[in-house]
Amino acid sequence: MPDFNPVSLITAKRDGKTLSPAQIHWLVGAYTRGDVPDYQISAFLMAAFLRGLDEAETAALTDAMLHSGEVLDLSATPGIKVDKHSTGGVGDKVSLILAPVVAACGVSVPMISGRGLGHSGGTLDKLEAIPGLRTDLTTAEYKAQLDRLGVVMIGQTDEIAPADRKFYALRDVTGTVEFIPFIAASIMSKKLAEGIDALVLDVKCGRGAFMKTEADARKLAETLVAIGEQAGKPTMAWLTDMNAPLGRAVGNWPEVEESIRCLRGDDVPDLMTVTLALAGEMLHLGGVVASPEEGRQQAQAAIDDGKAFEKFVELVEAQGGDAAVLHAPERREGAVPAGEVRATEDAAGYVATLDALALGYAAVDMGAGRRRKEDEVDPTAGLVLNKKPGEPVQAGDLLARLYTKKTDHVESFTKAVQQAFTYTDTPPMLPEMLMDRYTTAGWANRP
């Protein structure tokens, strides 16, 4: 590979010029090796953020990050390997339900997940709220468990997309996080390194999502699908609503407990609508059903007959977790309410809206997430909602239960949760959870 001058690449992008794949590969590789310093990459990130990256540049950035480390080979594992990725939201515990459901239906699910980011929870933190559960499996353990159980859920290893970790840490402190080409390259470099054959995406849109507008969410979905397809991996995306929390639990153990109930047959309508839609798509891409709708029905059957819950128990046991808490979640040590939130005097009629972003940050403040990278997470912290949009409410009604060890701050947490609710005299029109579906054929609900 030719040797480039980083200053020339920075000024070229600053001036709005297009970089070649070779230039982008060189820059990513040199930074990952430590040959280009943070301050020069910071300048490049801001130049790209302001001037933009086209589709070819975004694809090259993804490919360079992907091949900065190990790309796993799962060809020895029979069948089509399918994963799912969510762009993040509040109360989004879909992966905890989805992975065992799909595996129980006969499609292998190799899932490499992340930790909480800002107001948005992370699948790894949720899994680790199960006492003893390991997410730091080696590559050999990852492959062996996938072969044996058909499902594995771990964190990013040191060998997978190391460039992404370096670039992301710098983006986080240079004001360049919310840029679709960077987001897409970060997501897809990790997903393509897993060894998957196909990918289903849940692109969230609204107050509690990173993509606040529908236009931005649609653009991100289109970009992600294009990268996946260009890499030869069948990829599709659902656009889903994230203005209110998904389900009723927000926080790590609270969300695990809600997931357990769903795997055992409880119907949490908004959560299960999204989960079953994604399951249907994964089973279809996995080749075990003729259509996504047939896949959705098969996924529901796996919950109804107990096979999905059994698969989750197997997953937890295989990764060192205490499966006893899955059978009796109420016995989880430390999961005791610290306070209750009651509706204020102005509450009458119906819950109109519920601010997912505000509740996400409230949960972080209670200990469920991190303000700084080095912060410890309280696995039992969070909240469980008793009221959601569209439900009747009166002053004094129970809105939520709080779980936190920061008992001196319960009053401020209570006020934050109360302020996240708005009310209306008439039943509100609730948004569709499944907003639109995107494949290479285009958007389902757009001409």
Secondary structure, DSSP 8 states (H G I E B T S, - for coil): -----HHHHHHHHHTT----HHHHHHHHHHHHHTSS-HHHHHHHHHHHHHH---HHHHHHHHHHHHTTS-----TTS-S-BEEEEE---SS--HHHHHHHHHHHTT-BEEEEE---BTTB--HHHHHTTSTT------HHHHHHHHHHHSEEEEE--TTS-HHHHHHHHHHHHHT-SS-HHHHHHHHHHHHHHTT-SEEEEEEEESTTSS--SHHHHHHHHHHHHHHHHHTT--EEEEEEE-SS-SSSEEEHHHHHHHHHHHHTT---HHHHHHHHHHHHHHHHHTTSSSSHHHHHHHHHHHHHTTHHHHHHHHHHHHTT--THHHH-GGG-TT----EEEE--TT-EEEEEEE-HHHHHHHHIIIIIS-SSTT----TT-EEEES--TTSEEETT-EEEEEE-S-GGGHHHHHHHHHHTEEEESS------SEEEEEETTEETT--
